[in-house]
Amino acid sequence: MQSDTGSLGAAEEGRGVVTRYITVEVAGSLTSLASGGQSAKWSVAQNADAIFQPSQADRGFSDVVGKCDLQSAVLHTMEVETIQSNFPCSVGVNITGVSGQSTSREGHKYAMIVTSDTRWSGSKKLVEVDDMTNNEYLRKYPGMTPDKISSAGIVTVPGEAYVFVDANHPIIEMLSVNAQALQVNITEADMIDGRWYKVESQVVKDCAELLDKQLLQHLPIVNLKDFTVTAERLGKVAWDRCEEVTEGLVGDKRLDPLVERMMQKVNKLTVQLKVQYRFM
C-alpha cells in the first residue's frame, strides 16, 4: 500500500484540495479466491488516518493536521493512472465513491472492468465533480452533511409542535425560496436573538426529507475511513469456473495438469489511483 502527497499548483488544483496516490493490490489464485482463503478486497483498514488525514505538506491545512472528519470528505476527482493484471479472466472492480460506469453483459455495474493480462498506464477519470448546485451548497453550508441536516442548528422544544432553526440553516433558505409552495413566509417571521426562527416541527421534518432526497444524497461525500476496493470475476462468475480461463483445454486429459496449474497460480491485480478530496 502506498500513499503520497502530490505537489499542488495553486492555479491548477486550488487551495484546500488534498491529493493522494493510492496503490491497490489484490492477489490470489482462482482456487483460493473461490474458497475465501484470500479475499478479493482491499481496504485502508486501520490506516485511514495515516493515509488520508492532511499533513504539513498539504497546502491550506497546517492548522488542522490530523483533525479532519474523514467520514464526511468531499470527493473532488478520482483518476486511475496505471492498471496491471495477470489474471487469466476479466475482473470487475468497485471503488468507494465511484458509481458503476462499466457494465457486464449480465447487467452488473462496476467502477471499471479490467480484461485479462492487462498492462496500461495513462489518465482516466473515474469521478469528476462539476455540479454547480452541489458545489454551491458545499460552499454555503460547510459541515451540513446528510446525517446532520435534521439536528445541527435545530433546537427542539419538549412538548411543543415547533422548533427553533438557525438562520444559517439550509432549511431557512429552502423556506424562503419556496414560500408560496410551502405556505410559509419566513421573510416576515420574527428572528429570535438575532439568530433563530420559530418553525413548525412538521415543516422542518418535511423540508429535511426533501433536501436529503433531492440534494444531499447526491453530494460527492465519501467515508474515507472505509475506503475499499473490491474485485470479482466479471458478471459475478465463480472464481474457480474454468471454462473461460482454459479455452478448450478442459476435457483433454493430457492437459489436465496444465489446467490445475492455471487454477493454482497466484494472480495479482494492481491499480494506482489519484484521489483528490476536500473537507466541509
C-alpha positions as CSV (number, residue, x, y, z in Angstrom):
1,M,0.0,0.0,0.0
2,Q,1.3,3.4,-1.0
3,S,0.2,6.9,0.0
4,D,2.0,10.0,-1.3
5,T,1.2,13.7,-1.1
6,G,1.2,15.2,-4.6
7,S,2.6,18.6,-5.4
8,L,-0.3,21.0,-5.9
9,G,-0.2,24.1,-8.1
10,A,-2.4,26.8,-6.6
11,A,-3.8,27.8,-10.0
12,E,-4.2,24.2,-11.2
13,E,-5.6,22.3,-8.2
14,G,-6.9,25.1,-5.9
15,R,-6.4,25.7,-2.3
16,G,-7.9,23.2,0.2
17,V,-7.7,20.1,-2.0
18,V,-5.7,17.1,-0.8
19,T,-4.1,14.7,-3.2
20,R,-3.2,11.1,-2.5
21,Y,-1.8,8.5,-4.8
22,I,-3.1,5.1,-3.6
23,T,-1.7,1.8,-4.9
24,V,-4.2,-1.0,-4.6
25,E,-3.2,-4.7,-4.8
26,V,-5.5,-7.7,-4.9
27,A,-3.8,-11.1,-5.2
28,G,-4.7,-14.8,-5.1
29,S,-5.2,-17.9,-7.2
30,L,-8.6,-18.6,-8.7
31,T,-8.9,-21.6,-6.4
32,S,-8.0,-19.7,-3.2
33,L,-10.2,-16.7,-4.1
34,A,-13.1,-19.1,-4.7
35,S,-12.7,-20.8,-1.3
36,G,-12.4,-17.5,0.5
37,G,-9.0,-18.2,1.7
38,Q,-7.8,-14.9,0.2
39,S,-10.2,-12.1,-0.1
40,A,-10.5,-10.1,-3.3
41,K,-10.9,-6.9,-1.2
42,W,-8.5,-4.1,-0.4
43,S,-9.3,-1.6,2.3
44,V,-7.5,1.1,4.3
45,A,-8.3,-0.9,7.5
46,Q,-6.7,0.8,10.5
47,N,-4.5,3.1,8.3
48,A,-7.1,5.6,7.2
49,D,-5.8,8.5,9.3
50,A,-2.2,7.9,8.2
51,I,-3.2,7.8,4.5
52,F,-5.9,10.5,4.3
53,Q,-5.5,13.0,7.1
54,P,-3.9,16.3,5.9
55,S,-0.2,16.7,6.7
56,Q,2.0,19.7,6.9
57,A,2.8,19.2,3.2
58,D,-0.8,19.8,2.2
59,R,-1.4,23.4,1.3
60,G,-4.1,25.1,3.5
61,F,-4.3,22.5,6.2
62,S,-1.4,23.5,8.6
63,D,-3.9,24.4,11.3
64,V,-6.0,21.2,11.1
65,V,-3.3,18.5,10.6
66,G,-4.8,15.1,11.7
67,K,-8.1,16.7,12.8
68,C,-10.4,16.5,9.7
69,D,-13.5,14.4,9.6
70,L,-12.6,11.6,7.2
71,Q,-16.1,10.2,7.3
72,S,-17.5,13.2,5.5
73,A,-14.9,14.1,3.0
74,V,-15.9,15.7,-0.3
75,L,-14.6,13.8,-3.3
76,H,-13.1,16.2,-5.9
77,T,-11.8,13.9,-8.5
78,M,-10.5,10.3,-8.8
79,E,-8.4,9.1,-11.7
80,V,-6.8,5.7,-12.5
81,E,-3.2,6.1,-13.7
82,T,-2.0,2.5,-14.0
83,I,-3.5,-0.9,-14.2
84,Q,-1.7,-4.2,-14.2
85,S,-3.4,-7.6,-14.1
86,N,-2.1,-11.1,-14.9
87,F,-5.5,-12.7,-14.1
88,P,-6.4,-15.0,-16.9
89,C,-10.0,-13.6,-16.9
90,S,-11.8,-10.3,-16.9
91,V,-12.3,-8.7,-13.4
92,G,-14.9,-6.2,-12.3
93,V,-13.7,-3.6,-9.8
94,N,-15.7,-1.5,-7.5
95,I,-14.3,1.5,-5.6
96,T,-15.7,3.6,-2.8
97,G,-17.1,6.9,-4.2
98,V,-17.3,5.7,-7.8
99,S,-20.6,4.9,-9.4
100,G,-20.9,2.0,-11.7
101,Q,-20.0,3.3,-15.2
102,S,-19.0,0.0,-16.7
103,T,-21.4,-2.9,-17.2
104,S,-21.1,-6.6,-17.9
105,R,-23.4,-8.3,-20.3
106,E,-25.4,-9.6,-17.4
107,G,-26.1,-6.1,-16.3
108,H,-23.7,-5.9,-13.3
109,K,-22.2,-2.5,-12.8
110,Y,-18.6,-1.7,-11.9
111,A,-16.4,1.3,-11.4
112,M,-14.2,-0.3,-14.1
113,I,-13.6,-3.6,-15.9
114,V,-10.1,-5.0,-16.3
115,T,-9.6,-7.5,-19.0
116,S,-7.2,-10.4,-18.7
117,D,-3.4,-9.9,-18.9
118,T,-3.6,-6.1,-18.9
119,R,-0.8,-3.6,-18.6
120,W,-2.0,0.0,-19.0
121,S,-0.9,3.5,-18.0
122,G,-2.4,6.9,-18.7
123,S,-5.1,9.0,-17.1
124,K,-8.7,8.1,-16.9
125,K,-11.1,10.0,-14.7
126,L,-13.5,7.8,-12.7
127,V,-15.0,10.8,-10.8
128,E,-15.1,14.5,-11.7
129,V,-17.4,16.6,-9.5
130,D,-18.6,19.6,-11.5
131,D,-22.2,20.0,-10.5
132,M,-22.5,23.7,-9.6
133,T,-25.6,23.2,-7.4
134,N,-23.7,20.7,-5.3
135,N,-20.6,22.9,-5.1
136,E,-22.7,26.0,-4.1
137,Y,-24.3,24.0,-1.3
138,L,-21.0,22.7,0.0
139,R,-19.6,26.3,-0.1
140,K,-22.6,27.9,1.7
141,Y,-23.2,25.1,4.3
142,P,-19.8,23.6,5.3
143,G,-20.3,20.6,7.6
144,M,-24.0,20.2,6.9
145,T,-23.8,16.6,5.9
146,P,-26.9,14.3,5.4
147,D,-26.5,12.9,9.0
148,K,-26.7,16.5,10.4
149,I,-29.5,18.1,8.4
150,S,-32.2,17.2,10.9
151,S,-30.2,18.1,14.1
152,A,-27.4,20.6,13.6
153,G,-28.7,24.2,14.1
154,I,-32.1,23.0,15.3
155,V,-33.3,23.3,18.8
156,T,-36.3,21.2,19.8
157,V,-38.8,22.3,22.5
158,P,-40.2,19.4,24.5
159,G,-43.9,19.0,24.3
160,E,-44.2,21.7,21.6
161,A,-45.1,21.4,17.9
162,Y,-42.4,23.8,16.8
163,V,-38.6,24.0,16.9
164,F,-36.0,26.9,16.6
165,V,-34.0,26.8,13.4
166,D,-30.7,28.7,12.9
167,A,-31.0,31.5,10.4
168,N,-28.0,30.0,8.5
169,H,-29.6,26.5,8.2
170,P,-30.3,25.4,4.6
171,I,-33.9,24.8,5.6
172,I,-34.3,28.5,6.1
173,E,-33.1,29.2,2.5
174,M,-35.5,26.5,1.3
175,L,-38.4,28.1,3.1
176,S,-37.5,31.5,1.7
177,V,-37.2,30.3,-1.9
178,N,-40.3,28.1,-1.8
179,A,-42.5,30.4,0.4
180,Q,-45.6,30.1,-1.8
181,A,-45.5,26.4,-2.4
182,L,-44.8,25.7,1.3
183,Q,-47.2,28.4,2.5
184,V,-44.6,29.6,5.0
185,N,-43.4,33.3,4.7
186,I,-40.2,33.0,6.6
187,T,-39.1,36.5,5.5
188,E,-41.8,38.1,7.6
189,A,-41.2,36.0,10.7
190,D,-39.5,37.4,13.7
191,M,-35.9,36.4,14.4
192,I,-35.3,35.5,18.0
193,D,-32.0,36.7,19.5
194,G,-30.8,37.7,16.0
195,R,-30.3,34.0,15.1
196,W,-33.3,31.7,15.4
197,Y,-36.6,31.3,13.5
198,K,-39.6,29.5,15.1
199,V,-40.8,26.9,12.6
200,E,-43.4,24.1,12.9
201,S,-41.8,20.8,13.6
202,Q,-43.6,19.0,10.7
203,V,-42.5,21.7,8.2
204,V,-38.9,21.2,9.3
205,K,-39.2,17.5,9.0
206,D,-40.7,17.7,5.5
207,C,-38.0,20.1,4.3
208,A,-35.2,18.0,5.8
209,E,-36.5,14.9,4.0
210,L,-36.9,16.8,0.7
211,L,-33.4,18.2,0.9
212,D,-32.0,14.8,1.7
213,K,-33.8,13.1,-1.2
214,Q,-33.2,15.8,-3.9
215,L,-29.8,17.1,-2.9
216,L,-27.9,15.6,0.0
217,Q,-27.9,12.0,-1.3
218,H,-26.3,13.2,-4.5
219,L,-23.5,15.1,-2.9
220,P,-20.0,13.7,-3.5
221,I,-19.4,12.9,0.1
222,V,-17.4,9.7,0.9
223,N,-16.3,8.0,4.1
224,L,-12.5,7.7,3.6
225,K,-12.2,5.7,6.8
226,D,-14.0,2.9,5.0
227,F,-12.3,3.4,1.6
228,T,-12.5,0.0,-0.1
229,V,-11.7,-1.6,-3.5
230,T,-13.2,-5.0,-4.3
231,A,-12.7,-7.3,-7.3
232,E,-14.7,-10.1,-8.7
233,R,-14.9,-12.3,-11.8
234,L,-16.8,-10.3,-14.4
235,G,-20.6,-10.9,-14.1
236,K,-20.2,-12.4,-10.6
237,V,-19.0,-15.7,-12.1
238,A,-17.4,-18.0,-9.6
239,W,-13.6,-17.5,-9.3
240,D,-12.9,-21.2,-10.0
241,R,-15.1,-21.5,-13.0
242,C,-12.5,-22.6,-15.6
243,E,-14.3,-22.7,-18.9
244,E,-13.4,-19.1,-20.0
245,V,-9.9,-19.4,-18.4
246,T,-8.7,-22.6,-20.1
247,E,-10.4,-22.0,-23.6
248,G,-10.7,-25.6,-24.9
249,L,-8.1,-27.2,-22.6
250,V,-10.8,-28.7,-20.4
251,G,-11.5,-32.3,-21.4
252,D,-8.2,-33.1,-22.9
253,K,-6.7,-35.5,-20.3
254,R,-3.2,-34.7,-21.5
255,L,-3.6,-31.1,-20.4
256,D,-5.2,-31.6,-17.0
257,P,-2.0,-30.8,-15.1
258,L,-1.8,-27.5,-17.1
259,V,-5.4,-26.6,-16.1
260,E,-4.6,-27.4,-12.5
261,R,-1.5,-25.1,-12.6
262,M,-3.6,-22.3,-14.1
263,M,-6.1,-22.6,-11.3
264,Q,-3.5,-22.6,-8.6
265,K,-1.3,-19.9,-10.0
266,V,-1.2,-16.7,-7.8
267,N,-2.5,-13.8,-9.8
268,K,-2.2,-10.1,-9.0
269,L,-4.3,-7.0,-9.9
270,T,-2.6,-3.7,-9.2
271,V,-4.3,-0.3,-9.7
272,Q,-2.9,3.1,-8.9
273,L,-5.4,5.8,-8.1
274,K,-5.1,9.5,-7.8
275,V,-7.6,10.7,-5.3
276,Q,-8.4,14.3,-4.6
277,Y,-10.7,15.5,-1.9
278,R,-11.5,18.3,0.5
279,F,-13.4,18.8,3.7
280,M,-16.7,20.5,4.6
